[in-house]
Amino acid sequence: MGASFMEVFLSEGIVASVVFAFLLRRSKSVQLPQSAKEWAWLALAGVTSLGVGSFLFLSFSLGPVAIGATLLFLYLPQIYLFSILSSRHAFRWSQLASVIILLLGAAIATDALSVFQGLESKGALLAGFAASVCYATIFLITPRISQHSSATFRSLFLSLANVLGSLLVLSSLPITRGEISSEPISFVALALVLGFVGQAIPIIAMMKGIPLAGSSLSGVLASTELPIAVISSALILDEAITLQRGAGVVLVFLGIVLFNLRSSK
């Protein structure tokens, strides 16, 4: 409807902030960070949350969507490598293979190889990689910040960080602004839907789920976003599922199964 990516991100953040503020008000007990160090870790989570949306949308605007969508999957090897080096996770060849299969599946499903060959701007590549670093950071630090604050408060904090950061970017960089059409009712309706689906549900699910499942397993499970995107685009947007896309989706699911093959739970 003429809105820029950052304006969409801002509207999502506003809706999600209202939702979490309501949930927090209804909550019987609220756990807040106590020390400056705990607040610093939470602030880092807020900055990286803003970074995911900002860098990913920047990558989309500088090049084909396939670039950002594929490079975002680089969060997987970053999480796995950090987990190995920090002794949080025992090294397994099968799990390393699953990460490689997931990356390959993502590249095939998005037809990234042909897109990368014709790409002239390196900005989309840098922005996509930066988004993956921010995304990996969220998975890695969420278990730490979950010890000092409740999931609802963390979700509200991240949403407010997205709102404030988006306003700062939009006010300082005119290039990030769009031309919203003269259909305010339709725009607000879409903003409400995107706010729930795009931020409220994902953020609260991550804040509750990552501490329970762990960074590595959560990162692998989150990779189901690509198969879901391919399947839903076929059901909702009537996009064709080509043999290549289908093969990429199968590889992603195969990687997820392989990663959990020896898991006891």
Sine and cosine of phi, psi and omega as CSV:
sin_phi,cos_phi,sin_psi,cos_psi,sin_omega,cos_omega
0.00,0.00,0.37,0.93,0.04,-1.00
1.00,-0.07,-0.12,0.99,-0.01,-1.00
-0.97,0.23,0.52,-0.86,0.06,-1.00
-0.99,0.15,0.21,-0.98,0.02,-1.00
-0.86,0.51,-0.67,0.75,-0.03,-1.00
-0.93,0.37,-0.55,0.84,0.05,-1.00
-0.93,0.36,-0.60,0.80,0.09,-1.00
-0.91,0.42,-0.69,0.72,0.00,-1.00
-0.88,0.47,-0.64,0.77,0.04,-1.00
-0.90,0.45,-0.72,0.69,-0.02,-1.00
-0.90,0.44,-0.61,0.79,0.07,-1.00
-0.88,0.48,-0.70,0.72,-0.02,-1.00
-0.90,0.44,-0.62,0.79,0.00,-1.00
-0.90,0.43,-0.73,0.68,0.00,-1.00
-0.89,0.46,-0.72,0.69,-0.01,-1.00
-0.89,0.45,-0.63,0.78,0.01,-1.00
-0.89,0.46,-0.66,0.76,0.03,-1.00
-0.90,0.44,-0.67,0.74,0.01,-1.00
-0.88,0.48,-0.74,0.67,-0.06,-1.00
-0.95,0.32,-0.54,0.84,0.07,-1.00
-0.90,0.43,-0.64,0.77,0.04,-1.00
-0.91,0.42,-0.71,0.71,0.00,-1.00
-0.90,0.43,-0.62,0.78,-0.01,-1.00
-0.92,0.39,-0.59,0.80,0.02,-1.00
-0.92,0.39,-0.55,0.84,0.01,-1.00
-0.99,0.14,-0.24,0.97,-0.05,-1.00
-0.95,0.33,0.63,-0.78,-0.03,-1.00
-0.97,0.22,-0.54,0.84,0.00,-1.00
-0.69,-0.73,0.68,-0.74,-0.01,-1.00
-0.85,-0.53,0.86,-0.52,0.03,-1.00
-0.99,-0.15,0.87,-0.50,-0.01,-1.00
-0.93,-0.37,0.44,-0.90,0.11,-0.99
-0.87,0.50,0.56,-0.83,-0.07,-1.00
-0.97,-0.26,-0.66,0.75,-0.07,-1.00
-0.98,-0.18,0.25,-0.97,0.04,-1.00
-0.89,0.45,-0.56,0.83,0.01,-1.00
-0.91,0.42,-0.66,0.75,0.02,-1.00
-0.91,0.42,-0.65,0.76,0.06,-1.00
-0.91,0.41,-0.57,0.82,0.01,-1.00
-0.91,0.42,-0.67,0.74,0.04,-1.00
-0.90,0.44,-0.64,0.77,0.03,-1.00
-0.91,0.40,-0.62,0.78,0.04,-1.00
-0.90,0.44,-0.63,0.78,0.05,-1.00
-0.89,0.46,-0.64,0.77,0.05,-1.00
-0.89,0.46,-0.63,0.77,0.03,-1.00
-0.90,0.43,-0.67,0.74,0.00,-1.00
-0.91,0.41,-0.68,0.73,-0.01,-1.00
-0.93,0.36,-0.55,0.84,0.07,-1.00
-0.89,0.46,-0.70,0.72,0.08,-1.00
-0.89,0.45,-0.61,0.79,-0.02,-1.00
-0.89,0.45,-0.62,0.78,0.01,-1.00
-0.86,0.51,-0.80,0.60,-0.02,-1.00
-0.91,0.42,-0.69,0.72,-0.07,-1.00
-0.91,0.41,-0.78,0.63,-0.05,-1.00
-0.94,0.35,-0.59,0.81,0.00,-1.00
-0.92,0.39,-0.70,0.71,0.03,-1.00
-0.92,0.40,-0.55,0.83,0.06,-1.00
-0.91,0.41,-0.65,0.76,0.04,-1.00
-0.89,0.46,-0.65,0.76,0.03,-1.00
-0.88,0.47,-0.60,0.80,-0.07,-1.00
-0.98,0.20,-0.40,0.92,-0.04,-1.00
-1.00,-0.06,-0.26,0.97,-0.03,-1.00
-0.34,-0.94,-0.07,-1.00,0.01,-1.00
-0.87,0.50,0.51,-0.86,-0.02,-1.00
-0.86,0.52,-0.51,0.86,-0.03,-1.00
-0.86,0.51,-0.50,0.87,-0.02,-1.00
-0.90,0.44,-0.83,0.56,-0.02,-1.00
-0.91,0.42,-0.64,0.77,-0.02,-1.00
-0.89,0.45,-0.59,0.81,-0.01,-1.00
-0.99,0.16,-0.71,0.70,-0.04,-1.00
-0.91,0.42,-0.46,0.89,0.04,-1.00
-0.85,0.52,-0.49,0.87,-0.01,-1.00
-0.94,0.35,-0.14,0.99,0.08,-1.00
-0.93,0.37,-0.15,0.99,0.08,-1.00
-0.90,0.44,-0.47,0.88,-0.05,-1.00
-0.88,0.47,-0.83,0.56,0.02,-1.00
-0.90,0.44,-0.49,0.87,0.03,-1.00
-0.91,0.42,-0.71,0.71,0.02,-1.00
-0.90,0.44,-0.72,0.69,-0.06,-1.00
-0.91,0.42,-0.68,0.73,0.00,-1.00
-0.90,0.44,-0.69,0.73,0.02,-1.00
-0.90,0.44,-0.65,0.76,0.00,-1.00
-0.90,0.44,-0.59,0.81,0.02,-1.00
-0.94,0.33,-0.75,0.67,-0.06,-1.00
-0.91,0.41,-0.53,0.85,-0.01,-1.00
-1.00,0.00,0.13,0.99,0.04,-1.00
0.89,0.46,0.37,0.93,0.08,-1.00
-0.98,0.18,-0.34,0.94,-0.15,-0.99
-0.63,-0.78,0.74,-0.68,0.05,-1.00
-0.97,0.24,0.68,-0.73,-0.04,-1.00
-0.94,0.34,0.71,-0.70,0.09,-1.00
-0.68,-0.73,0.74,-0.67,0.01,-1.00
-0.89,0.46,-0.58,0.81,-0.02,-1.00
-0.90,0.43,-0.60,0.80,-0.01,-1.00
-0.97,0.25,-0.56,0.83,0.11,-0.99
-0.89,0.46,-0.67,0.74,0.03,-1.00
-0.89,0.45,-0.61,0.80,-0.01,-1.00
-0.91,0.42,-0.63,0.78,0.03,-1.00
-0.89,0.45,-0.67,0.74,0.01,-1.00
-0.90,0.43,-0.66,0.75,0.01,-1.00
-0.91,0.42,-0.64,0.77,0.03,-1.00
-0.88,0.47,-0.71,0.70,0.01,-1.00
-0.89,0.45,-0.67,0.74,0.02,-1.00
-0.90,0.44,-0.67,0.74,0.03,-1.00
-0.88,0.47,-0.65,0.76,0.03,-1.00
-0.90,0.44,-0.67,0.74,-0.01,-1.00
-0.91,0.42,-0.63,0.78,-0.01,-1.00
-0.95,0.32,-0.70,0.72,-0.06,-1.00
-0.90,0.44,-0.55,0.83,-0.01,-1.00
-1.00,-0.08,0.03,1.00,-0.02,-1.00
0.82,0.58,0.67,0.74,-0.12,-0.99
-0.93,0.38,-0.55,0.83,-0.10,-1.00
-0.88,0.48,-0.73,0.68,0.00,-1.00
-0.93,0.36,-0.56,0.83,0.01,-1.00
-0.93,0.36,-0.66,0.75,-0.02,-1.00
-0.89,0.45,-0.60,0.80,-0.04,-1.00
-0.90,0.44,-0.58,0.82,-0.04,-1.00
-1.00,-0.08,0.14,0.99,-0.07,-1.00
-0.99,0.12,0.80,-0.60,0.01,-1.00
-0.99,-0.12,-0.58,0.82,-0.04,-1.00
-1.00,0.08,0.79,-0.61,0.06,-1.00
-1.00,0.10,-0.18,0.98,-0.02,-1.00
-0.88,0.47,-0.63,0.78,0.01,-1.00
-0.90,0.44,-0.60,0.80,0.02,-1.00
-0.92,0.39,-0.73,0.68,-0.02,-1.00
-0.90,0.43,-0.68,0.73,0.00,-1.00
-0.91,0.41,-0.66,0.75,0.02,-1.00
-0.89,0.45,-0.66,0.75,0.03,-1.00
-0.92,0.39,-0.64,0.76,0.03,-1.00
-0.88,0.48,-0.63,0.78,0.05,-1.00
-0.89,0.46,-0.63,0.78,0.00,-1.00
-0.92,0.40,-0.60,0.80,0.03,-1.00
-0.91,0.43,-0.70,0.72,0.02,-1.00
-0.90,0.44,-0.66,0.75,-0.01,-1.00
-0.90,0.44,-0.69,0.72,0.03,-1.00
-0.88,0.47,-0.63,0.78,-0.02,-1.00
-0.88,0.47,-0.63,0.77,0.03,-1.00
-0.87,0.50,-0.71,0.71,0.01,-1.00
-0.90,0.44,-0.57,0.82,-0.08,-1.00
-0.98,0.19,-0.58,0.82,-0.09,-1.00
-0.99,-0.12,-0.22,0.98,0.01,-1.00
-0.87,0.50,-0.68,0.73,0.06,-1.00
-0.86,0.51,-0.53,0.85,0.01,-1.00
-0.95,0.32,-0.74,0.67,-0.06,-1.00
-0.96,0.28,-0.32,0.95,0.01,-1.00
-0.93,0.37,-0.30,0.95,0.00,-1.00
-0.98,0.22,-0.28,0.96,-0.14,-0.99
-0.89,-0.46,-0.09,1.00,-0.04,-1.00
-0.43,-0.90,0.38,-0.92,0.00,-1.00
-0.97,0.23,0.38,-0.92,-0.05,-1.00
-0.89,0.45,-0.61,0.79,-0.02,-1.00
-0.92,0.38,-0.66,0.75,0.01,-1.00
-0.92,0.39,-0.65,0.76,0.03,-1.00
-0.88,0.48,-0.66,0.75,0.00,-1.00
-0.90,0.44,-0.68,0.73,0.03,-1.00
-0.89,0.45,-0.67,0.74,-0.01,-1.00
-0.88,0.47,-0.71,0.71,0.00,-1.00
-0.91,0.42,-0.65,0.76,0.01,-1.00
-0.91,0.42,-0.68,0.74,0.04,-1.00
-0.91,0.42,-0.59,0.81,0.06,-1.00
-0.89,0.46,-0.64,0.77,0.05,-1.00
-0.90,0.43,-0.64,0.77,0.00,-1.00
-0.91,0.41,-0.79,0.61,-0.03,-1.00
-0.90,0.44,-0.66,0.75,0.01,-1.00
-0.91,0.41,-0.66,0.75,0.02,-1.00
-0.89,0.45,-0.67,0.74,0.04,-1.00
-0.88,0.47,-0.64,0.77,0.01,-1.00
-0.90,0.43,-0.70,0.71,0.00,-1.00
-0.91,0.42,-0.71,0.70,-0.03,-1.00
-0.91,0.42,-0.58,0.82,-0.03,-1.00
-0.98,0.22,-0.49,0.87,-0.07,-1.00
-0.99,-0.10,-0.37,0.93,-0.03,-1.00
-0.83,-0.56,1.00,-0.10,-0.01,-1.00
-0.85,0.52,-0.43,0.90,-0.04,-1.00
-0.91,0.42,-0.34,0.94,-0.02,-1.00
-1.00,0.10,-0.06,1.00,-0.03,-1.00
-1.00,-0.03,0.55,-0.84,0.03,-1.00
-0.95,-0.32,-0.26,-0.97,0.04,-1.00
-0.82,-0.57,1.00,0.05,-0.05,-1.00
-0.89,0.45,0.70,-0.71,-0.05,-1.00
-0.94,0.35,0.15,-0.99,-0.03,-1.00
-1.00,0.06,0.70,0.71,0.04,-1.00
-0.79,-0.61,0.94,0.34,-0.10,-0.99
-0.88,0.47,-0.58,0.81,-0.02,-1.00
-0.91,0.40,-0.70,0.71,0.02,-1.00
-0.90,0.43,-0.64,0.77,-0.01,-1.00
-0.90,0.43,-0.69,0.72,0.01,-1.00
-0.90,0.44,-0.64,0.77,0.01,-1.00
-0.89,0.46,-0.70,0.72,0.03,-1.00
-0.92,0.39,-0.61,0.80,0.02,-1.00
-0.89,0.46,-0.62,0.79,0.04,-1.00
-0.90,0.44,-0.70,0.71,0.00,-1.00
-0.90,0.44,-0.75,0.66,-0.01,-1.00
-0.91,0.41,-0.55,0.84,0.02,-1.00
-0.89,0.46,-0.67,0.74,0.03,-1.00
-0.95,0.32,-0.77,0.63,-0.11,-0.99
-0.98,0.21,-0.59,0.81,-0.12,-0.99
-1.00,0.04,-0.43,0.90,-0.02,-1.00
-0.75,-0.66,-0.77,0.64,-0.13,-0.99
-0.86,0.52,-0.81,0.58,-0.03,-1.00
-0.92,0.38,-0.74,0.67,0.00,-1.00
-0.88,0.48,-0.68,0.74,-0.07,-1.00
-0.91,0.41,-0.75,0.66,-0.02,-1.00
-0.91,0.41,-0.57,0.82,0.03,-1.00
-0.91,0.41,-0.65,0.76,0.02,-1.00
-0.94,0.35,-0.67,0.75,-0.02,-1.00
-0.91,0.42,-0.51,0.86,0.03,-1.00
-1.00,0.02,-0.59,0.80,-0.13,-0.99
-0.99,0.14,-0.65,0.76,-0.07,-1.00
-0.87,0.49,-0.71,0.70,0.03,-1.00
-0.88,0.47,-0.47,0.88,-0.03,-1.00
-0.99,0.17,-0.69,0.73,-0.09,-1.00
-1.00,-0.03,-0.36,0.93,-0.06,-1.00
1.00,-0.07,0.36,-0.93,-0.09,-1.00
-0.90,0.44,-0.74,0.68,-0.10,-1.00
-0.91,0.41,-0.77,0.63,-0.02,-1.00
-0.91,0.43,-0.64,0.77,0.02,-1.00
-0.88,0.47,-0.66,0.75,0.01,-1.00
-0.88,0.47,-0.66,0.75,0.01,-1.00
-0.93,0.38,-0.70,0.72,-0.01,-1.00
-0.90,0.43,-0.54,0.84,0.00,-1.00
-0.92,0.39,-0.31,0.95,-0.01,-1.00
-0.94,0.34,-0.13,0.99,0.08,-1.00
-0.92,0.40,-0.15,0.99,0.02,-1.00
-0.86,0.51,-0.58,0.82,-0.03,-1.00
-0.94,0.35,-0.78,0.63,0.07,-1.00
-0.85,0.52,-0.62,0.78,0.02,-1.00
-0.90,0.44,-0.64,0.77,0.02,-1.00
-0.90,0.44,-0.67,0.74,-0.01,-1.00
-0.92,0.40,-0.71,0.70,-0.05,-1.00
-0.93,0.37,-0.70,0.71,-0.03,-1.00
-0.93,0.37,-0.55,0.84,0.04,-1.00
-0.91,0.41,-0.51,0.86,0.05,-1.00
-0.96,0.29,-0.63,0.78,-0.05,-1.00
-0.97,0.24,-0.63,0.77,-0.12,-0.99
-1.00,-0.08,-0.67,0.75,-0.10,-1.00
-0.97,-0.23,0.03,1.00,0.01,-1.00
0.87,0.50,0.50,0.86,0.09,-1.00
-0.98,0.18,0.62,-0.78,-0.05,-1.00
-0.97,0.26,0.67,-0.74,0.14,-0.99
-1.00,-0.04,0.99,-0.14,-0.02,-1.00
-0.96,0.29,0.20,-0.98,0.03,-1.00
-0.87,0.50,-0.60,0.80,0.00,-1.00
-0.92,0.40,-0.72,0.69,0.03,-1.00
-0.89,0.46,-0.66,0.75,0.02,-1.00
-0.88,0.48,-0.66,0.75,0.03,-1.00
-0.90,0.44,-0.64,0.77,0.03,-1.00
-0.89,0.45,-0.66,0.75,0.02,-1.00
-0.90,0.44,-0.68,0.73,0.02,-1.00
-0.88,0.48,-0.66,0.75,0.01,-1.00
-0.91,0.43,-0.63,0.77,0.02,-1.00
-0.89,0.45,-0.73,0.68,0.04,-1.00
-0.89,0.46,-0.62,0.79,0.03,-1.00
-0.89,0.46,-0.66,0.75,0.04,-1.00
-0.89,0.45,-0.64,0.77,0.01,-1.00
-0.90,0.43,-0.71,0.71,0.01,-1.00
-0.90,0.44,-0.69,0.72,-0.02,-1.00
-0.89,0.46,-0.61,0.79,-0.01,-1.00
-0.90,0.43,-0.55,0.83,-0.07,-1.00
-0.98,-0.18,0.17,0.99,-0.12,-0.99
-0.88,0.48,-0.62,0.78,-0.07,-1.00
-0.97,-0.23,0.24,0.97,0.00,-1.00
-0.97,0.23,0.61,-0.79,-0.02,-1.00
-1.00,0.10,-0.21,0.98,-0.02,-1.00
-0.82,-0.57,0.00,0.00,0.00,0.00
